[in-house]
Amino acid sequence: MDIRKQQRAVVDALEDVKAQDIAVYNTEGLTGLFDRVVIATATSNRQTRALAQSVQDKAKELGIIVIAVEG
Protein backbone atom coordinates (compact mmCIF):
# COMPACT_ATOMS: atom_id res chain seq x y z
CA MET A 1 0.00 0.00 0.00
CA ASP A 2 1.22 3.50 -0.84
CA ILE A 3 2.63 5.47 2.11
CA ARG A 4 0.25 8.36 1.45
CA LYS A 5 -2.74 6.00 1.68
CA GLN A 6 -1.42 4.58 4.92
CA GLN A 7 -0.90 8.07 6.29
CA ARG A 8 -4.43 9.10 5.28
CA ALA A 9 -5.86 5.96 6.93
CA VAL A 10 -4.08 6.73 10.21
CA VAL A 11 -5.20 10.36 10.21
CA ASP A 12 -8.78 9.33 9.38
CA ALA A 13 -8.77 6.80 12.23
CA LEU A 14 -7.57 9.51 14.62
CA GLU A 15 -10.16 11.99 13.40
CA ASP A 16 -12.91 9.39 13.88
CA VAL A 17 -12.19 9.43 17.62
CA LYS A 18 -11.82 13.23 17.75
CA ALA A 19 -8.04 13.47 18.13
CA GLN A 20 -6.71 16.98 18.45
CA ASP A 21 -3.58 18.67 17.09
CA ILE A 22 -2.78 15.89 14.59
CA ALA A 23 0.69 16.38 13.11
CA VAL A 24 2.43 14.22 10.51
CA TYR A 25 6.21 14.40 10.11
CA ASN A 26 8.07 13.00 7.12
CA THR A 27 11.15 11.18 8.42
CA GLU A 28 12.22 9.39 5.23
CA GLY A 29 15.56 11.18 5.05
CA LEU A 30 16.26 10.97 8.77
CA THR A 31 15.99 7.28 9.59
CA GLY A 32 15.52 3.93 7.94
CA LEU A 33 13.22 2.74 10.73
CA PHE A 34 10.05 4.51 9.58
CA ASP A 35 8.85 6.99 6.97
CA ARG A 36 6.28 8.97 8.96
CA VAL A 37 5.65 9.96 12.57
CA VAL A 38 2.08 10.87 13.50
CA ILE A 39 1.43 12.72 16.76
CA ALA A 40 -1.99 13.61 18.17
CA THR A 41 -3.37 14.75 21.49
CA ALA A 42 -6.37 13.57 23.47
CA THR A 43 -8.35 14.97 26.37
CA SER A 44 -8.22 11.90 28.63
CA ASN A 45 -6.55 8.53 29.13
CA ARG A 46 -9.71 6.83 27.91
CA GLN A 47 -9.63 8.81 24.65
CA THR A 48 -5.92 8.06 24.23
CA ARG A 49 -6.62 4.33 24.42
CA ALA A 50 -9.53 4.75 21.99
CA LEU A 51 -7.25 6.57 19.53
CA ALA A 52 -4.68 3.79 19.64
CA GLN A 53 -7.36 1.14 19.20
CA SER A 54 -8.94 3.02 16.30
CA VAL A 55 -5.61 3.17 14.45
CA GLN A 56 -4.96 -0.52 15.10
CA ASP A 57 -8.43 -1.49 13.88
CA LYS A 58 -8.06 0.60 10.71
CA ALA A 59 -4.64 -0.90 10.01
CA LYS A 60 -5.97 -4.43 10.45
CA GLU A 61 -8.91 -3.63 8.17
CA LEU A 62 -6.47 -2.51 5.44
CA GLY A 63 -4.15 -5.48 5.91
CA ILE A 64 -1.34 -3.42 7.48
CA ILE A 65 0.68 -5.32 10.07
CA VAL A 66 1.01 -3.52 13.42
CA ILE A 67 4.32 -4.59 14.93
CA ALA A 68 4.09 -2.78 18.27
CA VAL A 69 2.14 -0.14 20.16
CA GLU A 70 3.85 2.18 22.65
CA GLY A 71 2.26 4.02 25.52
C-alpha positions as CSV (number, residue, x, y, z in Angstrom):
1,M,0.0,0.0,0.0
2,D,1.2,3.5,-0.8
3,I,2.6,5.5,2.1
4,R,0.2,8.4,1.5
5,K,-2.7,6.0,1.7
6,Q,-1.4,4.6,4.9
7,Q,-0.9,8.1,6.3
8,R,-4.4,9.1,5.3
9,A,-5.9,6.0,6.9
10,V,-4.1,6.7,10.2
11,V,-5.2,10.4,10.2
12,D,-8.8,9.3,9.4
13,A,-8.8,6.8,12.2
14,L,-7.6,9.5,14.6
15,E,-10.2,12.0,13.4
16,D,-12.9,9.4,13.9
17,V,-12.2,9.4,17.6
18,K,-11.8,13.2,17.8
19,A,-8.0,13.5,18.1
20,Q,-6.7,17.0,18.5
21,D,-3.6,18.7,17.1
22,I,-2.8,15.9,14.6
23,A,0.7,16.4,13.1
24,V,2.4,14.2,10.5
25,Y,6.2,14.4,10.1
26,N,8.1,13.0,7.1
27,T,11.2,11.2,8.4
28,E,12.2,9.4,5.2
29,G,15.6,11.2,5.0
30,L,16.3,11.0,8.8
31,T,16.0,7.3,9.6
32,G,15.5,3.9,7.9
33,L,13.2,2.7,10.7
34,F,10.1,4.5,9.6
35,D,8.8,7.0,7.0
36,R,6.3,9.0,9.0
37,V,5.6,10.0,12.6
38,V,2.1,10.9,13.5
39,I,1.4,12.7,16.8
40,A,-2.0,13.6,18.2
41,T,-3.4,14.8,21.5
42,A,-6.4,13.6,23.5
43,T,-8.4,15.0,26.4
44,S,-8.2,11.9,28.6
45,N,-6.6,8.5,29.1
46,R,-9.7,6.8,27.9
47,Q,-9.6,8.8,24.7
48,T,-5.9,8.1,24.2
49,R,-6.6,4.3,24.4
50,A,-9.5,4.7,22.0
51,L,-7.2,6.6,19.5
52,A,-4.7,3.8,19.6
53,Q,-7.4,1.1,19.2
54,S,-8.9,3.0,16.3
55,V,-5.6,3.2,14.5
56,Q,-5.0,-0.5,15.1
57,D,-8.4,-1.5,13.9
58,K,-8.1,0.6,10.7
59,A,-4.6,-0.9,10.0
60,K,-6.0,-4.4,10.4
61,E,-8.9,-3.6,8.2
62,L,-6.5,-2.5,5.4
63,G,-4.1,-5.5,5.9
64,I,-1.3,-3.4,7.5
65,I,0.7,-5.3,10.1
66,V,1.0,-3.5,13.4
67,I,4.3,-4.6,14.9
68,A,4.1,-2.8,18.3
69,V,2.1,-0.1,20.2
70,E,3.9,2.2,22.7
71,G,2.3,4.0,25.5
